[in-house]
């Protein structure tokens, strides 16, 4: 981490204060989480973990030889109808952990020789994560940290992570707020996610990969293609090129399948076609993106 232990403690305190009444994410539900209230994400003041360990199914720059040290955190600040991890993100499958227990998980990830600490759906847990990192750092934790999120972030809260997070890996789900409202339950996704990505890129820049092909720092954007162009791929890619960087590493993902409550939306009841994926990739290339990773 690129900040002092004292600064890390101050960030942890500021984030804890922001979690009660909660303004951790753009939902700003103002739940008194440290007093036992649950936020819109249905998470209290601590963290909840569904599982952890080396993961070899992430993007190649994260996996390397020994895997990405993934921690699956329960609860989410979005409510995507097509979520493939709904049992964890929306049903909150997992176990509540103390800050010390979470720090212990981080240290075990390091002992497993993973290349990074990959925090999946970290947003509702931001304060608990930073408190745990403070404990883990004192015990020798030093892995690069991956913020693997849904893109619906508070830019103000992200500023508290400057110097802590090394690799940001947000989803950039939509180019249209009406679709975001229908499919994920938030009506201001586009502006919030764009502001978040601008802040992420300000902090870490374009993705930097070492001689062994392992990512060390930077921004890696995921975009899941949805049937019938619902994701607004061209708008998303154009924003990345015009406002972030044409050197942004973008994973155009074609693995959508109907999950969770997707059957409620007729357009989501099927997988995407090869033609839809090819079209999305062509739209990305046509606006100037060249670091594309179909996955």
C-alpha positions as CSV (number, residue, x, y, z in Angstrom):
1,X,0.0,0.0,0.0
2,X,1.2,3.4,-0.9
3,X,0.0,5.2,2.3
4,X,1.3,5.2,5.8
5,X,-0.2,3.1,8.7
6,X,-1.5,6.3,10.3
7,X,-3.2,7.4,7.0
8,X,-4.7,3.9,6.7
9,X,-6.2,4.1,10.2
10,X,-7.7,7.5,9.3
11,X,-9.2,6.1,6.1
12,X,-10.7,3.2,8.0
13,X,-12.2,5.6,10.5
14,X,-13.7,7.9,7.8
15,X,-15.2,4.9,5.9
16,X,-16.7,3.5,9.1
17,X,-18.3,6.9,9.8
18,X,-19.6,6.9,6.2
19,X,-21.3,3.5,6.8
20,X,-23.5,4.8,9.6
21,X,-25.7,6.5,8.5
22,X,-24.7,4.7,5.4
23,X,-23.4,6.6,2.4
24,X,-21.0,3.9,1.3
25,X,-22.6,3.6,-2.2
26,X,-24.9,5.8,-4.3
27,X,-28.0,4.2,-2.8
28,X,-27.2,6.3,0.3
29,X,-29.8,4.4,2.3
30,X,-28.5,6.0,5.6
31,X,-29.0,2.9,7.6
32,X,-27.3,3.0,11.0
33,X,-25.2,0.0,10.3
34,X,-22.8,0.2,13.2
35,X,-25.9,0.2,15.5
36,X,-27.2,-3.0,14.0
37,X,-29.4,-1.7,11.2
38,X,-29.1,-3.4,7.8
39,X,-28.6,-1.3,4.7
40,X,-30.3,-1.6,1.4
41,X,-27.8,-4.3,0.7
42,X,-29.0,-6.1,3.8
43,X,-25.6,-6.0,5.3
44,X,-24.8,-4.7,8.8
45,X,-21.6,-3.1,10.1
46,X,-19.2,-6.0,9.5
47,X,-18.3,-8.2,6.6
48,X,-19.8,-11.5,5.4
49,X,-17.8,-14.0,3.4
50,X,-19.1,-16.8,1.2
51,X,-15.8,-18.4,0.3
52,X,-12.2,-17.7,-0.7
53,X,-9.2,-19.3,-2.4
54,X,-7.1,-19.3,-5.6
55,X,-9.3,-18.7,-8.7
56,X,-8.1,-19.6,-12.1
57,X,-11.2,-18.4,-14.1
58,X,-10.5,-14.7,-14.0
59,X,-8.8,-12.7,-16.7
60,X,-5.3,-14.0,-17.5
61,X,-3.4,-11.0,-16.2
62,X,-4.9,-11.6,-12.7
63,X,-4.5,-15.4,-12.7
64,X,-0.8,-15.9,-13.6
65,X,0.7,-19.2,-12.4
66,X,-0.8,-19.4,-8.9
67,X,-4.2,-17.9,-9.3
68,X,-6.1,-14.8,-8.2
69,X,-6.7,-14.9,-4.5
70,X,-10.5,-14.4,-4.6
71,X,-12.6,-13.5,-1.6
72,X,-16.4,-13.8,-2.4
73,X,-18.2,-11.3,-0.2
74,X,-21.9,-11.7,0.4
75,X,-24.5,-9.0,-0.3
76,X,-24.5,-6.4,-3.1
77,X,-25.7,-2.8,-3.6
78,X,-27.3,-3.8,-6.9
79,X,-30.3,-6.1,-7.6
80,X,-29.6,-7.5,-11.0
81,X,-32.4,-9.7,-12.3
82,X,-29.9,-11.9,-14.2
83,X,-27.2,-12.2,-11.5
84,X,-25.2,-15.5,-11.8
85,X,-24.2,-15.3,-8.1
86,X,-27.6,-14.4,-6.7
87,X,-27.3,-16.9,-3.8
88,X,-24.3,-14.9,-2.6
89,X,-25.1,-11.3,-3.7
90,X,-28.8,-11.2,-3.0
91,X,-29.6,-14.2,-0.7
92,X,-26.5,-13.3,1.3
93,X,-25.2,-16.9,1.5
94,X,-22.1,-16.8,3.7
95,X,-20.7,-16.3,7.2
96,X,-20.4,-13.1,9.2
97,X,-16.7,-12.4,10.1
98,X,-15.0,-10.0,12.4
99,X,-12.4,-7.6,11.2
100,X,-9.7,-9.8,12.6
101,X,-11.1,-12.9,10.9
102,X,-11.3,-11.1,7.6
103,X,-7.7,-10.0,8.0
104,X,-6.8,-13.7,8.7
105,X,-8.4,-14.6,5.4
106,X,-6.3,-12.0,3.6
107,X,-3.2,-13.4,5.1
108,X,-4.1,-17.0,4.2
109,X,-4.6,-15.8,0.6
110,X,-1.0,-14.5,0.7
111,X,0.2,-17.8,2.1
112,X,-1.4,-19.6,-0.8
113,X,1.0,-17.7,-3.1
114,X,-1.8,-16.0,-5.0
115,X,-0.7,-13.1,-7.2
116,X,-3.3,-10.7,-5.7
117,X,-6.2,-10.3,-3.3
118,X,-9.3,-10.2,-5.4
119,X,-12.3,-8.7,-3.5
120,X,-15.5,-9.7,-5.2
121,X,-18.5,-7.4,-4.6
122,X,-16.6,-5.4,-2.0
123,X,-18.7,-2.2,-2.1
124,X,-21.0,-2.7,0.9
125,X,-18.0,-4.1,2.9
126,X,-15.7,-1.1,2.2
127,X,-15.2,0.0,5.8
128,X,-14.7,-3.5,7.1
129,X,-12.2,-4.3,4.3
130,X,-10.1,-1.3,5.1
131,X,-10.2,-2.0,8.9
132,X,-9.1,-5.6,8.1
133,X,-6.4,-4.4,5.8
134,X,-5.0,-2.3,8.6
135,X,-4.7,-5.5,10.8
136,X,-3.3,-7.6,8.0
137,X,-0.7,-5.1,7.0
138,X,0.7,-5.0,10.5
139,X,1.0,-8.8,10.2
140,X,2.9,-8.6,6.9
141,X,0.3,-8.5,4.2
142,X,1.6,-7.0,1.0
143,X,-0.4,-8.4,-2.0
144,X,-1.8,-6.1,-4.7
145,X,-5.5,-5.5,-4.1
146,X,-8.2,-6.0,-6.7
147,X,-11.5,-4.1,-6.3
148,X,-13.8,-6.4,-8.3
149,X,-17.1,-4.5,-8.3
150,X,-20.4,-3.8,-10.1
151,X,-19.5,-0.3,-11.1
152,X,-22.2,1.4,-9.0
153,X,-19.8,3.2,-6.7
154,X,-19.5,6.5,-4.9
155,X,-16.6,8.5,-6.3
156,X,-16.3,10.2,-2.9
157,X,-15.9,6.9,-1.1
158,X,-13.5,5.7,-3.8
159,X,-11.2,8.6,-3.0
160,X,-10.6,7.0,0.4
161,X,-9.2,4.0,-1.4
162,X,-6.5,5.9,-3.2
163,X,-3.2,4.4,-2.3
164,X,-4.9,1.2,-1.0
165,X,-6.3,-0.4,-4.1
166,X,-3.9,-1.3,-6.9
167,X,-6.2,-2.8,-9.5
168,X,-9.8,-1.7,-10.2
169,X,-12.0,-4.2,-12.0
170,X,-15.5,-2.7,-12.3
171,X,-18.3,-3.9,-14.4
172,X,-19.6,-1.2,-16.8
173,X,-23.0,-2.7,-17.2
174,X,-25.2,-0.2,-19.1
175,X,-25.2,2.7,-21.4
176,X,-28.8,3.5,-20.6
177,X,-30.4,4.4,-17.2
178,X,-33.9,3.1,-18.1
179,X,-32.4,-0.4,-18.7
180,X,-30.4,-0.1,-15.5
181,X,-33.5,0.7,-13.5
182,X,-35.4,-2.2,-15.0
183,X,-32.7,-4.8,-14.7
184,X,-30.6,-3.7,-11.7
185,X,-32.9,-1.5,-9.6
186,X,-31.0,1.8,-9.9
187,X,-31.9,4.7,-12.0
188,X,-28.7,6.7,-12.0
189,X,-26.2,3.9,-13.0
190,X,-24.7,5.6,-16.0
191,X,-23.6,8.8,-14.3
192,X,-22.5,7.1,-11.1
193,X,-20.5,4.4,-12.9
194,X,-18.9,6.8,-15.3
195,X,-17.8,9.1,-12.4
196,X,-16.5,6.0,-10.5
197,X,-14.4,4.9,-13.5
198,X,-12.9,8.3,-13.9
199,X,-11.9,8.3,-10.3
200,X,-10.5,4.8,-10.6
201,X,-8.4,5.7,-13.6
202,X,-7.2,8.8,-11.9
203,X,-5.8,6.7,-9.1
204,X,-4.3,3.8,-11.0
205,X,-4.1,4.6,-14.7
206,X,-4.1,2.0,-17.5
207,X,-3.4,-1.6,-16.7
208,X,0.3,-2.4,-16.2
209,X,1.4,-6.0,-16.7
210,X,4.9,-7.3,-15.7
211,X,7.2,-9.5,-17.7
212,X,5.5,-12.6,-16.4
213,X,2.2,-11.4,-17.7
214,X,0.7,-10.6,-14.3
215,X,-1.2,-7.3,-13.7
216,X,0.4,-5.1,-11.0
217,X,-1.7,-1.9,-11.2
218,X,-4.3,-0.2,-13.3
219,X,-7.9,-0.3,-14.5
220,X,-9.5,-3.4,-16.1
221,X,-13.1,-3.0,-17.3
222,X,-15.7,-5.7,-17.7
223,X,-18.7,-5.4,-19.9
224,X,-21.3,-8.2,-20.2
225,X,-23.1,-8.4,-23.5
226,X,-26.9,-8.8,-23.0
227,X,-29.4,-10.1,-25.6
228,X,-30.8,-7.6,-28.1
229,X,-28.3,-4.9,-27.3
230,X,-29.7,-4.1,-23.8
231,X,-26.3,-3.4,-22.4
232,X,-25.8,-0.4,-24.7
233,X,-22.4,-1.6,-25.7
234,X,-21.5,1.2,-28.2
235,X,-22.3,3.9,-25.7
236,X,-20.2,2.1,-23.0
237,X,-17.2,1.7,-25.3
238,X,-17.4,5.2,-26.6
239,X,-17.3,6.6,-23.1
240,X,-14.3,4.5,-22.3
241,X,-12.4,5.8,-25.3
242,X,-13.5,9.4,-25.1
243,X,-13.3,9.9,-21.3
244,X,-11.0,7.3,-19.9
245,X,-8.3,6.0,-22.3
246,X,-8.2,4.1,-25.6
247,X,-5.5,2.0,-23.9
248,X,-8.1,0.7,-21.4
249,X,-8.0,-3.1,-21.0
250,X,-11.6,-4.2,-21.7
251,X,-13.1,-7.7,-21.2
252,X,-16.1,-8.0,-23.6
253,X,-17.8,-10.9,-22.0
254,X,-20.0,-13.2,-24.0
255,X,-21.0,-15.7,-21.2
256,X,-24.5,-14.3,-20.4
257,X,-27.0,-17.0,-19.6
258,X,-30.5,-16.7,-18.1
259,X,-30.1,-16.9,-14.3
260,X,-32.0,-15.8,-11.1
261,X,-35.1,-13.8,-12.3
262,X,-34.1,-13.3,-15.9
263,X,-37.1,-15.2,-17.1
264,X,-39.2,-12.2,-16.0
265,X,-37.9,-10.2,-18.9
266,X,-38.6,-11.7,-22.3
267,X,-35.5,-10.3,-23.8
268,X,-33.3,-12.0,-21.2
269,X,-34.7,-15.5,-21.6
270,X,-31.9,-16.7,-24.0
271,X,-28.2,-16.7,-24.3
272,X,-26.6,-14.2,-26.6
273,X,-25.7,-15.3,-30.1
274,X,-22.3,-15.4,-31.8
275,X,-23.5,-12.6,-34.0
276,X,-24.3,-10.4,-31.0
277,X,-20.9,-11.0,-29.4
278,X,-19.1,-10.3,-32.7
279,X,-21.1,-7.1,-33.2
280,X,-20.1,-6.0,-29.7
281,X,-16.4,-6.6,-30.3
282,X,-16.6,-4.8,-33.6
283,X,-18.3,-1.8,-31.9
284,X,-15.5,-1.7,-29.4
285,X,-12.8,-1.8,-32.1
286,X,-14.6,0.7,-34.2
287,X,-14.3,3.4,-31.5
288,X,-10.6,2.7,-31.1
289,X,-10.2,0.2,-28.3
290,X,-7.5,-2.3,-28.9
291,X,-6.8,-4.0,-25.6
292,X,-9.8,-6.3,-25.8
293,X,-10.0,-9.7,-24.0
294,X,-13.0,-11.7,-25.1
295,X,-13.8,-14.0,-22.1
